[in-house]
Structures are given as structure tokens and as C-alpha cells.
């Protein structure tokens, strides 16, 4: 792994790769932090913004086989974020009736991340 480029050049490349995806995902995460009905716990909100702001860009960059133009990539991110938010909030609402709010948030997080990566990894095989 001999890379002749400087550390700052590699860091700049990593931070600006798929920039529109990252910006859209962070924007969605901020909106979800304040508007999502996931109880009063900041921990549940933190788990939701992790699924939106971290895992969606990671899944796009590492697993998604299609590279879109910046505009289409942002639209893809917003669509994926809406689906992700719906899964998280739905699983949270269903499990909250049987578990505490904190446990329901953890279950929703694990289920949502599993669905995200399952879809991202299965898509190339279906195409």
C-alpha cells in the first residue's frame, strides 16, 4: 500500500469524494434530529442521525455499484434517507410497545442498518 501522494492530498480526496451525498445525508440527519418522533431520548435521535449521516454515505461509496452525477446522487441520498427514516421510526414505534424507549431505539438501529446494507449489497446481484 505504497501511496506516493501526501496525507493532506489523500485526506482531501476522501473528504470530497461523493460530496453531494455527504452534504445531503448530513442535512437529512439534522432535520431528522429535530423532527423525528423517536421519543425524548437524545440517544435514540443520535442513533437515527448515525443511520442517516454516516451509514448512507458509507453504503453509497462502498457498496452501491452505480456512480451518479452529483444531482442524482443527492436525490438518491434523499430517497434512501426517507426510506431509512421510515424503517427506523416504524421499527421504533412497533418495538416501543414491548420494550423501553432505549431498547426500542437500539432494535430500530440494528434493524435499519441491516436493511440498509442488505439492500446495498443485494442490488448489484439483482442488476
MARZA-507773 format. One record per residue: residue in one letter; y negated, x, z negated of N, C-alpha, C, CB in turn. Coordinates in pm, whole numbers, plus 50000, padded with zeros to 5 digits. Glycine has a CB too. Layout:
<marlos>
AYXZYXZYXZYXZ
...
</marlos>
This chain:
<marlos>
X501185008450000500005000050000498765008850000500004990549879
X498655016750098497545025850112496445019150194497985039150175
X495405014750128494285008250195493095017750190493944994450130
X492585021750305491515031650311490135025550284491515038350446
X490045012450278488755006150251488425007250102488774991250295
X487135006950071486715008049932487044995249856485215011049923
X487024996449727487304984949642486284973849663487324989149494
X485024977449679484004967149699484194959749832482594973349694
X484634966849936484894960250064486074950650052485164970650174
X487134955049985488294946249967487944934249882489454953849905
X487154936149777486744925149691485874915249767485984930449568
X484954920249848484104911549930484944903350027483074919850007
X485934909750091486814902450183487594891550111487774912150251
X488114894649993488884884749918488024873149872489534891249797
X486794875949832485914865349782485354856649893484794871249703
X485184862150013484594854250121485634848250215483644862850200
X486904851650201487944845450283488034830750244489334852650264
X487994822050342488064807550317486974802950221489444803850261
X485774807650243484654804450155484354789550151483424811950199
X484464782650264484174768250265485184760650180484184762750409
X486444765250178487464759050093487104761049946488874764950123
X486724773049911486384776049771485164768049725486124790949754
X484144767449808482934760049770483234745249755481824762249874
X483974739449849484314725149840485184722449717485034720549968
X486134731249689487034729249574486274730149442488164739549576
X485374739549430484584740849307483644728849292483774754149306
X483064724249401482224712349396482994700049349481604709649531
X484194698249405485044687149361485414688449214486314686449445
X485724700649171486104702849032484964699248938486524717449011
X483744702748975482604699348889482374684248882481344706148941
X482494677548995482354662948996483454656648911482404657449141
X484684661248927485804655748852485654658248702487114661548901
X485094669648666484924672848524484094662148454484264686548507
X483064657248521482184647548459482584632948482480794649548509
X483344630048588483614616148623485044611448602483244613948763
X485994620348592487414616348587487754609548455488324628548608
X488494598448463488904591248342490184597248282489114576348373
X490054608948219491224615548160491064617348010491454629148227
X490484607547946490304608147801489104616547763491564613547735
X488934618047634487794625447582488054640347567487384619747449
X489284644447582489674658347561489114667447671491194659547555
X488454678047630487964687947726489144695347789486984697947658
X490234696547714491434703047766491994695947887492494703847659
X492034682747884492524675048000491594676948120492634659947965
X490314677148095489354679348204489504693548260487914677148154
X489744703148172489954716848217491194717848305490084726148096
X492274711148267493494711448349493244705148486494634704148278
X492474694448489492164688048617491324697248705491424674748594
X490314703648648489484712348731490254724748775488214716348657
X491254728948698492104740148743492904736148867493064744748630
X493454723948866494224719648982493324718349105494904706248954
X492064714849084491154713149197490504726249240490094703149163
X489964733549146489154745249178489924758149198488184747249072
X491144758749147491934771049159493134769049249492384775749022
X493934759049222495214757649291495074752749435496094748249216
X494094744549465493914740049603493514751749695492854728849610
X492504759849658492204771349745493374781249755490974778549694
X494104783049645495234792249649496324786949743495804794249507
X496614774149733497644768349821497204768949967497934753649781
X495934766749993495434767550130495564781750184493974762850137
X495154791350105495164805150151496544811350162494354813450059
X497444807650072498744814150068499844806650142499154816049926
X499814793350142500944785650193500644777450317501444776650088
X499404773050333499094763950443499124771850574497694757050423
X499914767450673500114775550794499004774850897501374771550858
X498064765650880497024763550980495694768450924496934748451020
X494974776351002493634780450963492644771951040493394795650990
X491844764350967490884755451027489524762251035490784742350949
X488644756451117487254760951117486664757650980486424754151235
X485564763950942485014761450808484754746750777483734769050792
X484284739150876484014724950852485304717350829483264718850970
X486304719450914487584712750896488294717250769488474715051016
X488114729850732488714734850608488094727850487488534750150597
X486784725450491486134718250381486614703850375484604718650398
X486784697550491487314683850495488744683550442487254678050640
X489554693350481490924694550429490904695850278491654706650492
X489994703850226489894706050082489494693350009488904717150051
X488544686150063488114673650000489254663450002486864667850072
X489974662650113491114653450121492194657350020491714653450263
X492514670150016493524674849921493054672649778493824689849943
X491754674149753491214671949620491284657349577489794676749614
X491034648249670491144634049637492584630049606490604625449752
X493514635249686494944632449660495344638549526495834638149774
X494934650849502495264657649377494694650149257494744672049378
X493444646049267492824638549157493564625449132491354635649188
X493944618549239494684606049224496024608049157494884599549359
X496734618549195498024621349131497824624748985498744632949203
X496874633448955496634637548816496254625548730495534648148809
X495294617748776494834606248697495934595848684493584599948762
X496704593448791497804583748785498894587948688498394581848921
X499324600448697500354605348604499824605248462500824619548644
X498574609148444497974608948311497974594848253496544614448317
X497564584948332497494571148283498874565748248496844562048389
X499874569048329501224564048302501814570648178502134566548423
X501644583748165502264590748053501484589147923502404605448085
X500214585647932499424583947811499924572447724497964581747846
X500574562547785501094551447707502274555647620501504540147798
X502974566347659504124570947582503864583847504505304573047673
X502874591447543502614604447481501174605147432502894615947581
X500884615547355499504617747313498664621647434499424628747202
X497374621247418496474624447528496664638847575495024622147486
X496844647947481497034662047517498334664147593497014670747392
X499404658047545500704659347613500664652647750501834653347528
X499984641247759499874634447889499114643147988499164620747872
X498074650247943497344659248030498214670748079496124664647958
X499044676047989499944687048028500984682248129500634692847905
X501544670448108502524664948201501864662348337503144651948145
X500664656748335499944654148460499654667048534498634646548432
X499304677548462499024690448524500274696148591498494700348419
X501374696448520502624701948576503084693748696503734702248469
X503024680548685503454672048797502544674048918503454657248755
X501254674748897500304676249007500464689649077498884674748956
X500574700349002500744713549063502074714249138500684724748954
X503114708149082504404707749152504314700449286505444701049065
X503614689349287503444681849412502584689749511502794668149384
X501524696149461500664704149549501474715049620499524710549469
X502184722849544502934733949604504124728949685503414743549497
X504734718249643505844712649721505384708449859506454700649649
X504254701749867503724697449996503284709550078502544687749978
X502584718850016502084730650089503234739250143501184739049998
X504334740350070505454748550116506354740950213506264753249997
X506414727650200507274719850288506624717450424507614706550223
X505314716950429504604713750553504984722950669503124714450530
X505044736250649505394744950765506794742050819505304759650725
X507704737850733509074735050780509144721850856510054734550662
X508244712650827508224699750894507544701051030507504689250808
X506544709551038505794711651164506704716951264504614720951147
</marlos>
